[in-house]
Amino acid sequence: MNCAECGKEILDEKSSFCAYCGTAFDSKTKSTDLTTGAGILATIAGTFSGGIGTIGIVTYQSAIVNYSSLYDTSIYIGFLFLGVFALIAAVFGVAGGMLALAKKRFKITFTGMLLVLASAIFTFAIIEWYQYGYTDVIMLAELSIAVFAITSAVLVFKSKKEFTQQKPL
């Protein structure tokens, strides 16, 4: 780092003034609080994803119990797929949100947010593939999950320098 006033190299990174010209400066890195916003959004998105996953699995189970003797229930397998994937993404999303709040483990944090986004896209694809027409509430929730996941991933990526470096074990 160089002094903004005289241009000389500052050897002591913890110093609060230039040893050559005496100009005061702030040697501390600035925190932007982007990780806090990202952590909150990722936690909300993960929680929503967990709710959607629970709805998917309960819908599948109730369809099997109520309609298996009367109809072919193989069409409801999509609810099981989206439910399981949404629950897995929820675990990683909430963990990523907590890690973002702690500003630790950038790769795991970012991966959790991307998994939540992938879960939202997967849910859209499953609903379209199986042509579930009565799932407007799920689609609306998935839209908000996708927006929260994208926003949190962008915020985490912008604040990558704030994350502490973890040494491999």
N, C-alpha and C positions, 0 to 999 in steps of 0.2 A: 504494500500500500504506500502511496506517495502523498506528501503534504499538498493540499490544494493551494496553499499560499506560496511556498518557496519551491515546491517540486521535488524536494529531497525525499529519499526513501526512508520510511519510518520503520525502524528495526523492531521496536517493541510494540507488538500488536495490541497489547492491553493498555497502552498509554492513552491519555486523554489530551495530550498536547504534543506539538512538534518539538523535538529536542534541539533543532537548529534555529528556528525562528520564534518559537513559543506560541504559535497559533493553536488555539484550543479547537478540538474537534471531538465528535462522538465516535468512539471506536467500537461501540456495541452494534451488532447487526439489528436492523430494524425488523420487527415482527409485523406482518401485515394482517393478521387475524383471518386470512383466507382459509387456513386449515380449520379454524373453529367453525366457520360457516360450512365448509365441506364436510366436517365431521357430523354436524347436526343434520345436514341434508341427507348424507349417506345413512345415518341412523334412521331417519324417517322413512327413506326409501326402502331400507331393509325391513323395517317393521311392516310397512304396507305390503311388501313382497311376502312376508310371513303370513299375513292375513289372507292374501290371495291364494297362497299355497294351501292354507287350511281350508279355505272355501273349495278349492279344487278337489282335495282329497275327500272332504265330507260329501261333496256332490257326487263323486264317483261311488263312494260307499253306499250312499242312499239310493242311487240308481240301481246298483247291483241288488241291494236288499229288496227294493220295492218292485222292480220291473223284470228281474231275471227269469221269473216263472212265466211271464207274459210275452216279453219281447226279446229281441236280440240286443243285448246291452253292450256289444263291442264298440259301439259308437262313443260310449262314455269313457273309453280308455284315454282319450285326450285330456280329460280332467285329471286323471291320475298322473300323466306325464307332466302337465303344467304345474300340478300341485307339488310334486316331488322336486322339480327343478326350482320352483319358486322358494320352497323351504330351504334348499341348499344355498341358493343365492342370498336368502335372508340372513343366514348365519354368517356368510362372508361379508355381506353388506353392513350388518351391525358391527361385526368385528373391525371392518375397515373404517367405519365411522368412529369407533372408540380409539383406534390407533391414530386416526387423523387428529382427534382431539388431543392425544398425547404427543403428537408430532413424531411418531416412531414408525419404522418399517414401511417405507414409501411403497415398495413393490407389492406388499400384501394389501396395503390400503387401496392402491390403485386397482389391483386385481379384484378386490371385493366390489368396488364400484362398477367395474366393467361386467362382473357376473350379474349384478342386479340389473344392469341395462340389458344384458343378453337374455335374462329371464323375462323382462318385459317384452322384448322383441319375439321371443319364443312363444309367449302367451298369445300375442297377436297372431302369430303364424298358426298356432294350434286352433284358435277360435275360427280363423278363416278356413283352415283345412277341413275341420269337422263341421263347419257351418253351424256353429252354435249361435242361434239368432237372438237368444234371450239374455245375453250376457253384457248388456250395456254398462252396468255398474263395474264389472271387471275391466272392461275396455277403458272406462274413465279413470279408474284407479291405476291401470297400467300406463296410461298417458302421463299421469303425475309422477309415477315411479320413474319413467324414462326421463322426464325433465329433471327431476331431482338427481338422478344418477349421472346424467350428462353434466349438469351444473357442478356437482361435487367433484367429478373427475377433472373438469377444467380447473376448478379452484385448487385442487391438490396438485395438479401438474404445474400450475403457475407458482405455487409455493413450495416447490420441490426442495429448494435450498434450506428451508426451515426444518426439514426432517433430520433427526439425528442419525448419524451413520452407525450401522450395526456391523460389528466385526463377525465374520463367520466363526462358528465353533470348531 
